């Protein structure tokens, strides 16, 4: 049975092989939320059980949540060698200095495991085997005897990596073999294994487990679940981003925008107990979403504290890559502290939702009239 990259990487990481921070997204909206929370340039990778996804356009980069939305929309639903992309792995973009290839599989003719490694990573190994077979190092460990760390280091030496990398490279080779053996694999592969300022990291992962051995590895099934992000985001066709703390309040704010002749660009529910971090995250999403001309933030503080909202707004506006007008309705718990923070930062606010919604629509109309 083949496993998606995101599951394979969890297995590798569990066994001590370093991976990049990554999260799974099943929609463009989830991709935006993940990118915003990570706060760094990212790579979005189609999760398919076939090779060649990079050449097919299934691996792309994004520098901000707005770009992540576009890229995710392009990749999700596309077909790669007949396989439809249903989810993405989103990881921080690595500072790559060198790429390597590591693979462990079963050589049927020899009836034992085969370790193959190369300094030429990130390429299709079949092509490398045809054009430059001397660049592939092969080693047959004894299946009935433990594969020892010194053997892995010897393989690293044959790869002709720099002397300071022999130990770390040998460690990754040894750990990958342990994965292969422990999980009854047909294939355990890293292509590429990348050298970064933080050391050797598995930038990709391939894992195939023998079908007849799956009953021994129920823990792999448990790894298919992913962490839900803190905000619920839905993109719409308008130009006024609507954010609220609670689904009902957000829908009401959208109704008020429509009532005043405007069109919502987003439904973004930050939940009833949103923190300063969540407020910041939500604003980062809409501030980097190109269709948005005005943001309408509608907060009635209960569990959510108005001063936390204010701090989140102030920090998000400082960090924003582009200027977007914002209209805030802020009242409830700690409203005096929150309103004072906004006043000191020069950010206007309203207490009435009706007034705030009308103000947001009027401001959006003024901006469109100037275009």
Buried (B, 14 or more C-beta within 10 A) or exposed (E): EBBBBBBBBBBBBEBEBBBBEBBBBBBBBBBBBBBBBBBEBBBBBBBBBEBEBBEBEBBBEBBBBBBBBBBBBBBBEBEBEEBEBEBBBBBBEBEBEBBBBBBBBBEEEEEEBBBBBBBBBBBEBEEBEEEEEEBBBEBEBEEEEEBEBEBBBBBBEEBEBEEEBBEBBBBBBBBBBBBBBEBBBBBBBBBBBBBBEEEBBBBBBBBBBBEEEBEEBEEBEEBEEBEEBBBBBEBBEBBBBBBBBBEEBBBBBBEBBBEBEBBBBBBBBBBBEBBBBBBBBBBBBBBBBEBBBBBBBBBBBEEBBBBBBBBBBBBBBEEBEEEBBBBBBBBBBBBEBBBBBBEEBEBEBBEEBEEBBBBBBBBBBEBEEEE
